[in-house]
Amino acid sequence: MPAPDAPIALAVHGGAGVIDALAPDQEQAIHAALAQALDAGHAVLQRGGAALDAVQAAVVALEEAPWFNAGHGAVFTAQGDHELDAALMEGRTRRAGAVAGVRTVRNPVQLARAVMEHSPHVLLVGPGAERFADGQPGIARVDNAWFDTPARLAQLQRAQAEEREGAAAAGRYFGTVGAVALDRHGHLAAGTSTGGMTNKRWGRVGDSPLIGAGTWADGQVAVSATGWGEAFIRCAAAHDIAARVAYGGASVGEAADAVIFGTLPALGGDGGAIAVDAQGRLALPFNTAGMYRGWIDRDGRRGTAIFEA
């Protein structure tokens, strides 16, 4: 049994990138949604539950909120529908599960967990992932239109108007949701879920469901990333953060800063990440205008934020 006073820690994010000016009621609702995700994950950790379960609970709460680019609130593809990606990874065992391009799964992170636990695979995509979901009890299914929100439709219309005019996009509408956790057993986990990029084509898949790019957990560090996925893929960002800790002796904060403020922008990329180490130390860097984020640290201090403190 773990010691009742063993440290626990949790961080969540709701995406980084270009964040429009928020009305006071919107900002309040976003802070409340981040707090709800923290509550869901922290309740698991407080009762001695596994980091993997805490991460899943937090990510499900974020998928259910309309404010973030995942689940209900996911961005639209160029065809005017939604394709969703998600991943989970358990640090102690390196077990992982992921799905990409799913269209009818209400909470893609739950399907990623099913891939981890009930298949011999790590990543399932598109129609195959949907067929796998058909055989999994407890995976809620919805019509693709359930993911619609008026704000995301307006983003699609704006992006397509800019495309028709040949203008540079005013801002990439991207983001993800994610969580990282340390439980009382000293185990780590990470999870990430996303709708991808507004106006995406050709079955585009970003970093979120790719183990080592947008999602990673091992015995020392857990990471969930958010931002322009292509750059995160090209530098294996989540794994790079963990490798700097494992092989270079960096702290989790130093490692995350080096990737988010160094490696990533050198490739023309932007975004952020949340990370936690086996001692419960947190890092939440971003190089964009803002990142929706929340945390409960190993001393029980908690907070939520959108822009720079």
C-alpha positions in Angstrom: 0.0 0.0 0.0 1.3 3.5 -0.8 1.9 5.9 2.0 -1.1 8.1 2.6 1.1 11.2 2.4 3.0 10.1 -0.7 2.9 13.0 -3.2 0.4 13.3 -6.0 0.2 15.8 -8.7 -1.9 16.6 -11.7 -1.9 19.1 -14.6 -4.3 19.6 -17.5 -4.4 21.6 -20.6 -7.1 22.7 -23.1 -4.8 23.7 -25.9 -2.3 26.4 -26.9 -2.3 28.7 -29.8 -4.0 31.9 -31.0 -6.6 32.6 -28.4 -9.2 35.2 -29.3 -10.3 37.9 -26.9 -12.6 36.3 -24.4 -15.7 37.8 -23.0 -15.8 37.7 -19.2 -18.5 35.0 -19.1 -16.5 32.8 -21.6 -13.3 33.2 -19.6 -15.2 32.3 -16.4 -16.6 29.2 -18.1 -13.2 28.1 -19.4 -11.7 28.4 -15.9 -14.6 26.4 -14.5 -14.2 23.6 -17.1 -10.5 23.4 -16.3 -11.3 23.2 -12.6 -13.8 20.5 -13.2 -11.2 18.4 -15.1 -8.8 18.9 -12.2 -11.5 17.8 -9.7 -12.2 14.7 -11.8 -8.6 13.6 -12.0 -7.6 14.7 -8.5 -10.5 12.7 -6.9 -9.0 9.5 -8.3 -5.5 10.4 -7.0 -6.7 11.3 -3.6 -8.4 8.0 -3.0 -5.2 6.2 -4.0 -6.2 5.5 -7.6 -3.9 5.0 -10.6 -2.4 7.9 -12.5 -3.8 6.3 -15.7 -7.4 6.5 -14.3 -6.9 10.0 -13.2 -5.6 11.1 -16.6 -8.5 9.5 -18.3 -11.1 11.1 -16.0 -9.6 14.5 -16.5 -9.4 14.2 -20.3 -13.0 12.9 -20.5 -14.1 16.0 -18.6 -12.3 18.2 -21.1 -13.7 16.3 -24.1 -17.2 17.0 -22.7 -16.6 20.7 -22.4 -17.5 22.8 -25.5 -14.6 25.2 -25.0 -11.8 23.0 -26.2 -10.7 21.4 -29.4 -11.6 17.8 -28.5 -14.8 15.9 -28.2 -17.8 18.2 -28.1 -16.2 21.4 -29.4 -13.7 19.8 -31.8 -12.8 21.8 -34.9 -14.3 21.1 -38.3 -12.5 19.4 -41.2 -12.6 20.9 -44.7 -15.6 18.6 -45.4 -17.6 20.2 -42.6 -17.4 17.2 -40.2 -15.1 16.0 -37.4 -12.2 13.5 -37.2 -10.9 12.9 -33.7 -7.6 11.6 -32.3 -6.5 10.5 -28.8 -3.8 8.6 -26.9 -3.0 7.3 -23.4 0.3 6.1 -22.0 1.1 4.4 -18.7 4.7 5.2 -17.6 5.4 2.2 -15.3 4.7 -0.4 -18.0 5.0 1.7 -21.2 1.6 0.4 -22.3 -0.1 2.8 -24.7 -3.2 3.0 -26.8 -4.3 5.5 -29.4 -6.9 6.2 -32.1 -7.0 8.6 -35.0 -9.7 9.8 -37.4 -12.6 8.5 -35.4 -16.0 10.0 -36.1 -18.6 8.6 -33.8 -16.9 7.9 -30.5 -18.1 10.4 -27.9 -14.9 10.2 -25.8 -12.0 9.1 -27.9 -9.7 8.8 -24.9 -11.8 6.0 -23.7 -11.4 4.1 -27.0 -7.6 4.7 -26.7 -7.8 3.0 -23.3 -9.6 0.1 -24.9 -7.0 -0.2 -27.6 -4.4 -0.4 -24.9 -6.1 -3.0 -22.8 -8.1 -5.1 -25.3 -6.1 -5.2 -28.5 -2.5 -6.3 -29.3 -2.0 -2.9 -31.0 -1.1 0.7 -30.0 -2.7 2.8 -32.8 -5.9 2.1 -34.7 -7.2 4.6 -37.3 -10.4 5.5 -39.2 -13.0 2.9 -40.1 -10.9 0.2 -38.4 -10.9 2.0 -35.1 -14.7 2.4 -35.5 -15.1 -1.3 -36.1 -13.0 -2.0 -33.0 -15.2 0.3 -31.0 -18.3 -1.7 -32.1 -17.0 -4.6 -30.0 -16.1 -2.6 -26.9 -18.7 -2.3 -24.1 -19.0 1.1 -22.5 -17.8 3.1 -25.5 -20.5 5.7 -26.1 -21.3 6.5 -29.7 -22.8 9.7 -31.1 -23.7 11.2 -34.5 -20.8 13.2 -35.9 -22.9 16.4 -35.5 -22.8 16.0 -31.7 -19.3 17.5 -31.8 -20.6 20.7 -33.6 -20.4 24.0 -31.9 -21.3 27.4 -33.4 -17.8 28.9 -32.6 -16.0 26.1 -34.4 -18.3 26.4 -37.4 -17.4 30.2 -37.6 -13.7 29.3 -37.4 -14.1 26.9 -40.4 -16.0 29.5 -42.4 -13.4 32.1 -41.6 -10.5 29.8 -42.6 -12.2 28.8 -45.9 -12.9 32.4 -46.8 -9.3 33.3 -46.2 -8.3 30.3 -48.3 -10.5 31.4 -51.2 -9.1 34.9 -51.1 -5.5 33.5 -51.1 -4.8 35.3 -47.8 -2.5 34.0 -45.1 -4.5 32.5 -42.3 -5.1 34.9 -39.5 -4.3 32.2 -37.0 -4.2 28.4 -36.9 -7.2 27.1 -35.0 -5.6 24.2 -33.3 -5.3 22.8 -29.9 -5.9 19.7 -27.9 -6.8 18.7 -24.4 -4.5 16.6 -22.2 -3.5 15.6 -18.7 -0.5 14.2 -16.8 -0.5 12.7 -13.4 1.6 11.2 -10.6 -0.2 8.8 -8.2 0.6 7.8 -4.6 2.3 4.6 -5.9 4.9 6.9 -7.7 3.5 6.0 -11.1 3.0 8.4 -14.0 0.6 8.6 -17.0 -0.3 11.0 -19.8 -3.2 11.4 -22.1 -4.1 13.7 -25.0 -7.2 14.2 -27.2 -7.9 16.5 -30.1 -10.0 17.4 -33.1 -6.9 18.4 -35.0 -6.6 21.5 -37.2 -9.5 23.6 -38.6 -10.1 22.9 -42.3 -7.8 19.9 -42.3 -7.8 17.5 -45.3 -6.7 14.1 -46.5 -7.1 12.3 -43.2 -4.5 14.5 -41.6 -3.3 13.3 -38.2 -1.2 15.4 -35.9 1.0 14.6 -32.9 -1.6 13.9 -30.3 -2.1 10.2 -30.9 1.5 9.5 -31.8 3.4 8.1 -28.9 6.6 10.1 -28.4 5.4 13.1 -30.3 2.3 14.5 -28.5 2.0 12.0 -25.7 4.6 10.2 -23.6 5.0 8.6 -20.1 7.8 6.5 -18.6 9.1 5.9 -15.1 10.4 9.5 -14.7 8.3 11.9 -16.8 4.8 12.2 -18.3 4.1 14.7 -21.1 1.1 15.9 -23.1 1.7 18.4 -25.8 -0.4 20.9 -27.7 0.2 23.1 -30.7 1.2 22.7 -34.4 1.4 19.0 -34.5 3.7 18.7 -37.5 6.5 20.4 -35.7 6.0 18.2 -32.6 6.1 15.1 -34.8 9.3 16.2 -36.5 11.2 16.6 -33.2 9.4 13.8 -31.2 8.7 16.6 -28.7 7.2 14.6 -25.8 9.9 12.0 -25.9 12.6 14.6 -26.2 11.5 16.2 -23.0 11.6 12.8 -21.2 15.0 12.0 -22.8 16.6 15.2 -21.6 15.6 14.2 -18.1 16.7 10.5 -18.4 19.9 11.0 -20.3 20.9 14.6 -19.8 20.1 15.0 -16.1 17.8 18.0 -16.8 15.0 18.8 -14.4 11.5 18.5 -15.9 11.2 22.2 -16.1 14.6 22.6 -17.9 13.8 19.9 -20.3 10.3 21.2 -21.2 11.6 24.7 -21.6 14.4 23.6 -23.9 12.0 21.9 -26.3 9.2 24.4 -26.2 11.4 27.5 -26.4 14.3 26.0 -28.4 13.8 22.9 -30.5 10.2 23.6 -31.5 10.5 27.3 -32.7 13.7 26.3 -34.5 11.5 24.2 -36.7 8.9 27.0 -37.1 6.6 25.4 -34.6 4.6 26.8 -31.8 2.6 25.4 -28.9 3.1 24.2 -25.4 3.3 21.2 -23.1 2.4 20.0 -19.6 4.8 17.6 -17.8 5.2 16.0 -14.4 8.1 14.0 -13.0 8.2 11.2 -10.5 8.7 13.6 -7.6 5.6 15.6 -8.6 7.3 18.6 -10.0 5.3 20.2 -12.8 6.2 22.2 -15.9 3.7 24.0 -18.1 5.6 26.1 -20.7 4.1 27.5 -23.9 5.5 29.9 -26.6 2.1 31.1 -27.9 -0.2 33.9 -26.9 -1.9 31.6 -24.4 -2.5 28.0 -23.2 -5.6 26.9 -21.3 -4.1 25.1 -18.3 -4.7 24.0 -14.7 -2.6 22.3 -12.0 -2.6 20.8 -8.6 0.9 20.5 -7.4 2.5 18.0 -4.9 1.9 20.5 -2.1 -1.8 20.7 -2.9 -1.7 24.2 -4.5 -4.0 24.6 -7.4 -4.8 27.0 -10.1 -6.0 27.6 -13.6 -4.7 30.1 -16.2 -5.1 31.1 -19.8 -2.4 33.8 -20.6 1.0 34.4 -19.1 0.8 34.9 -15.3 
